[in-house]
Amino acid sequence: MEDLNLKLKQASAVLQIPSKELQNLVQFGVVRPKRRDGTYRFNADDLLSAKVAVCLKDSLGARTEVLARLMKVFLASKESLARRNPRYILFMFRRPQEKDSIKIGVPFRALSEELRQGLTRVDLYRDLPRGRKRRGWRNQLLRSLSDAAKDLGPISEDEILHTIREYRREKRPPEITVAVEG
């Protein structure tokens, strides 16, 4: 991935998570971006590790201490993962007194692809100063929206409703089942 230098709000927009959630991941040491001029700057590796951390957090509901330990192990093996680009990565847990381990798979390649798609829209999330809006911001917003509408082309109301329903279906919590293996 290309060399990036995104601020927290830009990174959260690319990752499609709330900026407060990303800020908490940084604050608790789960994600460790570089700090320059008093602000955190995210590169592509930081974004990928944040994507993996959010996936683990959403699926496991793990505490930040556990996530920080998992991400420390992930970052240690990231170079070998980048070369191989595996479909899944497995995190294995085993207590010292137990023989069997717990394995958790993360869809690494799919998360990388989602991140690449998010990075194509990085220009949409420009870093704007806080406070008053600059002169002509309303016209610029309307121009951007009309350009986006032209890119979309003619879309029916049924297609919009179908897309909204699919999005809501994806956001539902996962179904959990228990299976017995012989």
C-alpha positions in Angstrom: 0.0 0.0 0.0 1.1 3.5 -0.6 2.8 5.7 1.9 0.1 7.5 3.9 0.0 10.2 6.5 -3.6 10.5 7.8 -4.9 12.2 10.9 -7.2 10.4 13.3 -10.5 11.6 11.8 -9.3 10.8 8.3 -8.2 7.4 9.4 -11.5 6.7 11.1 -13.4 7.7 8.0 -11.2 5.3 5.8 -11.7 2.5 8.4 -15.4 3.3 8.6 -15.5 3.4 12.4 -16.3 6.2 14.8 -13.3 8.5 15.5 -13.9 8.0 19.3 -13.4 4.2 18.9 -10.2 4.7 17.0 -9.0 7.2 19.6 -9.7 4.7 22.4 -7.7 2.0 20.5 -4.8 4.5 20.3 -5.1 5.6 23.9 -5.1 2.1 25.3 -2.1 1.0 23.1 -3.9 -1.4 20.9 -2.9 0.6 17.8 0.4 2.5 17.9 0.6 5.2 15.2 3.5 7.7 15.1 3.0 11.0 16.8 4.2 14.1 15.0 3.6 17.8 15.9 1.2 16.7 18.7 -1.1 14.6 16.5 -1.2 11.0 15.6 -0.4 10.1 12.0 -1.6 6.8 10.6 0.2 5.0 7.8 -1.1 1.9 5.9 0.3 -0.5 8.4 -1.4 1.3 11.3 -4.7 1.2 9.4 -4.4 -2.5 8.7 -3.6 -3.3 12.4 -6.6 -1.1 13.4 -8.8 -3.0 11.0 -7.7 -6.3 12.5 -8.2 -4.9 16.1 -11.7 -3.7 15.3 -12.5 -7.1 13.8 -11.3 -8.9 16.9 -13.1 -6.4 19.2 -16.4 -6.7 17.3 -16.3 -10.5 17.1 -14.9 -11.3 20.5 -15.9 -8.3 22.6 -12.5 -8.5 24.1 -11.1 -6.1 26.7 -8.5 -3.6 25.6 -5.7 -5.4 27.5 -6.4 -8.6 25.6 -6.6 -6.7 22.3 -3.3 -4.9 23.0 -1.6 -8.3 23.6 -3.1 -9.7 20.4 -2.0 -6.7 18.4 1.6 -6.9 19.9 1.9 -10.5 18.6 0.3 -9.5 15.3 2.7 -6.6 14.8 5.7 -8.9 15.5 4.6 -11.2 12.7 3.4 -8.6 10.3 6.3 -8.7 7.9 6.0 -12.4 7.2 2.2 -11.9 6.8 2.7 -9.1 4.3 4.9 -11.3 2.1 2.5 -14.3 2.1 -0.8 -12.4 2.1 -2.8 -15.2 3.7 -6.5 -15.6 3.4 -6.9 -16.0 7.2 -4.6 -15.5 10.1 -5.0 -17.5 13.3 -4.6 -16.4 16.8 -4.0 -19.4 19.1 -4.5 -19.2 22.9 -3.3 -21.9 25.2 -3.0 -21.7 29.0 0.1 -23.3 30.4 -1.7 -26.0 32.2 -3.9 -27.1 29.3 -3.1 -29.2 26.2 -5.7 -27.9 23.8 -5.6 -24.4 22.4 -8.3 -22.0 21.2 -8.0 -20.8 17.7 -9.5 -17.6 16.3 -9.3 -16.9 12.6 -9.4 -13.4 11.1 -10.1 -12.9 7.4 -6.8 -11.0 6.7 -7.1 -10.8 2.9 -10.7 -9.6 3.1 -9.7 -6.9 5.6 -6.8 -5.8 3.4 -9.1 -5.5 0.5 -11.7 -3.5 2.5 -8.8 -1.2 3.5 -7.7 -0.8 -0.1 -11.2 0.2 -1.1 -11.4 2.6 1.7 -8.1 4.2 0.7 -9.5 4.9 -2.8 -11.9 7.3 -1.1 -9.2 9.0 1.1 -9.5 12.2 -1.0 -13.1 12.6 0.2 -12.0 12.9 3.8 -9.8 16.0 3.7 -8.5 17.4 6.9 -10.4 20.6 7.6 -9.6 23.0 10.5 -11.9 23.1 13.5 -14.2 26.0 14.1 -15.8 28.2 11.6 -16.4 27.0 8.1 -14.4 28.7 5.4 -15.9 31.0 2.8 -17.8 29.2 0.1 -18.0 25.8 1.9 -21.7 25.4 1.1 -21.1 25.8 -2.7 -18.2 23.4 -2.5 -20.3 20.8 -0.7 -23.1 21.1 -3.2 -20.6 20.7 -6.1 -19.1 17.6 -4.5 -22.5 16.1 -4.0 -23.6 16.8 -7.6 -20.3 15.2 -8.9 -21.0 12.2 -6.7 -24.5 12.0 -8.0 -23.2 12.1 -11.6 -20.8 9.3 -10.8 -23.7 7.1 -9.4 -25.8 7.6 -12.5 -29.5 6.8 -12.6 -30.6 4.9 -9.5 -34.1 3.8 -8.8 -35.7 4.1 -5.4 -35.9 0.3 -5.2 -32.2 0.0 -5.6 -31.6 2.5 -2.8 -33.9 0.6 -0.5 -32.3 -2.7 -1.4 -28.8 -1.3 -0.6 -30.0 0.1 2.7 -31.5 -3.3 3.7 -28.3 -5.1 2.7 -26.3 -2.7 4.8 -28.6 -3.2 7.8 -28.4 -6.9 7.4 -24.6 -6.8 7.5 -24.7 -4.8 10.7 -26.7 -7.4 12.6 -24.8 -9.2 15.3 -23.5 -12.6 14.2 -25.4 -15.8 14.8 -23.6 -18.0 17.3 -24.0 -21.8 17.2 -22.4 -24.7 19.0 -21.5 -27.9 17.1 -20.2 -31.2 18.4 -17.3 -32.8 16.5 -16.8 -36.5 16.8 
